[in-house]
Amino acid sequence: MATIKCKDIKFTNIQAILFDKNGTLEDSESYLRSLGQRGARMIDAQVPGIGEPLLMAFGINSDRLDPAGLIAVASRRETEVAAAAYIAETGRGWFESLKIARQALAEADQYIDKTPSPLFAGSLEVLKSLSEAGLKLGILSAATTEDVQKFVSTHQLGDYLQLEMGVDERPSKPDPILFLQACQALGVEPGATLMVGDSVGDMQMARNAQAAGCIGITWIGNSGNVKGADVVINQLDEIQVVM
């Protein structure tokens, strides 16, 4: 058990901390923006006129990515379904629309820059210090489990994490079942587990699962993106263990 302090807020009797990946540990803005832009272009090539509306739906405006937008916080499956809905509005059948969206995003993912997205400053040091304090740590992401595992391997985080969990066929955020399943996998109670994330979905998921607390992180200083957090931080090193 440990006491975690963030600013003037203390969380007591904590056994574990779950982290979101995109936008929390990983600076994935460039990758997600490129994925959305190329995916929208590829869909537009098959369904002319849909590119710009899709970019707006994805949360992409020129070279800016809305951290609360669809492609930043949704699972791949949800992004595919949302894109398919726009395609279906042109009169195409649902299954054809879903096929076009799924293939376009998959192909876009193959052709964009594969340079791994960097960790946010201080991420590695924070995970290391929390692990050394005896806390169980895990990643709970809307990305696929395969993507989470690649991220952990690329940045050599495996020594500090006991859970690498993404959204595959299971429900996505903010369904509290995800948090409950993660806690079960770690062997801890939700009431002894904190959630750290950069979206409203992270906060809602943890709160509805009766987590010990919700820590919202906003690297760009917009606390509205983590509405519902018990405390909002701008750097991961604001998470401190009180001995």
N, C-alpha and C positions, 0 to 999 in steps of 0.2 A: 504494500500500500504506500502511496506517495501523495503529497500535497503539491498541486500544480498551481502556479501563480501566473496570471496574465494581467498586467497593469494592476488595478486595485482589486481584482477578483481572484478568489482562491477556491479551488476545487479539491476537496479532501477525499481520502480513501480511494484514490485512483489506482487501478491495476493495469489499464490498457488505454492506448490512444490510437484511433483510426484516422488516417489521412486520406483526403481526396488526392488525385494525381494531377490532372490537367488544371493549371491555374493555381495550384496549391504548392506542390513540390516541383512541378515541371513547368517551365516557361514555354508552353506549347502554342502560343499565339501565332507565330509565323507558320507553323505546320498546319494548324486548323484553318487559317485564312487561305493558304494555298490550296488546301483540300477543297474548301468551299468554292473558291473561284474557278478552279479547273473543273470540278464536278458540275457547276452551273453551266459552264461553257459547253461541256460535253452533252448535257441534257438539252441545251438550247440548240445544238446542232441537229438534234432529232426532233425537237419540239420548238420551232422558231418562236421567239418572243417571250419565252418563259425565263430566260437567264436573269434579267434584272429583278423581277419579282422574287426569284429564288434567292438571290443574293441578299435581298432585304429580309427574307424569312430566315436565312442562315445567321443574320446579324452582322453582315459584312457591308461596310460603307467605304468604298474606295480602298484605302490601305488600312482601315481601322476595323478591328474586330470587337464587337460588343461582348464583354465577358459574361453577360447574362443572356446572350443570344443562343439560338437553337444549337448551332454547331459547336458552341463552346461548352454547353452543359448537358446536352442530350446524349443518349447512347447512339451507336451507329444505327441500330435497328429503328429507333425513333426518328433519326434524321432521314433514313430511307423512306419511312412511312409519310413523313411530312412532305418530302419532295414529291413522292408519288401522288399525294393529294393535289398538289398544284398541277401535275401532269394530267390527272384525271379530269380536272376542270376543263380541259380542252376537248373533252368528249371521248377520250380513249378509255378502254376498259380498265378495271382496277388491277387485274393481274398483269396486264401489259404495262401499265403505269409503274407498278412496283418493280417489274423486271428492268425497265429502263433506268429507274432511279438507282437500283441496287448495282447494276452493271456499271453505270457511269461513275458512282462513288468508288467502286472497287478499282476501276481502271485509273481513275484520278489518283488514287492512293499509290498505284504502282509507278506513276510517272513523275510525281513531285519529288523535290529534293529529299533524299533519305538521310541527310545529316541529322543525327539524334538531337532532339530538343534538349536544351541545357536545364540543369537544375537551377532553381532560384537560389540566389545568394544565401548561404547559411544553412541550406536544407540538410546537407550531409552532416554538418557539425551538430545540428539539433537532434537528428535521428540518433547519432552516436551517443550524445550525452544522455538522452532519454533512455536509451537501451542500457547504458552503463548504470543508470539509476534503478534498473530492475523492472522497468515497465515493459509490457508486451506491446509491440507495435505492429500495425498492419496498414495496408493500402486498400481502400474501398472506393473503386472508381466506376464511372459510367462507361469507361473504355472496356474493351474485351479483356478477358483474363490473359489471353496471349499477349496483348499490348502491354498490360501491367507487368507481366513476367519479362518481356523484352526491356522495358524501362528499368526494372530492378537490376537485370543482368548488365545492361549497358553502363549504368552508373555505380555498379558494384555495391548495392545496398543490402544484399542478401544477409549479411552478418547481423543486421540490425532489425530485420523484419521477420515476424512469425506468420504473416498472412499476406498473400498477393491475390486479391479478389477483384474481378471485374464483373461486368454484366454480359452474360451470354444469352441463354434462353430464359433466364430468370427475370422477374420484374425489375424495373429500373427505378432510380431515384425519382420521387421522394418516398417510395414505398418502404415503410419501416422494417419489412421482412428482411431486407438486405442487411440492415444494421444488426438485427437479431441473429441472422445466420452467421455474420462475421464474428459476433461475440461468442456464439456457440463454438465456432471453429477455434477460437482462441482460448476457450475454456474460462471465460469471464462473464460476469453479469453486466447487462446494459447499464445498470446503475453505478457501476464502477469503471465505466468507459467513457472517454471523451471523443468527440468528433471534431476534426479540423477540416474546414472546407471553404471554398470561395463562392458558393452559390446558395440561394434560398432553398434549393432542393436538398442540399446537405443538411441545412439547419432543420428543415421540416422533418426529414427522415429520422434524424437523431432524436429530436424532441418527441415525435410520435412513438419512438421506441423506448422512451423514458430513459434516455442516456443521462449520464452524470452531468453533462454540460455540452454546449456547442460553442466552439471557437471559430469565429468568422475571420478569414484573412482577405484583405483587399490591398493588393500591391499598388493599385492605382488610387487608393484613398476614397473609394465610393462605398460607403457603408450600406447603401440601399441594396447592393448586390447580395448582402448576407443578412437581410432582415430576419429577425428572430434569433440572432446569435446572443449568447449571454455576455460575450465580450468580443470586440472587434480589434484586430491587430493589423499592423502593416508590414511586419517582419516576423519570420518564424522564431527568431531568437528571443522574441518577447514571451515565449512559452518557457517557463523556468520551473525547475524542481526545487521546492523548499525543503531543505533537510531538517 
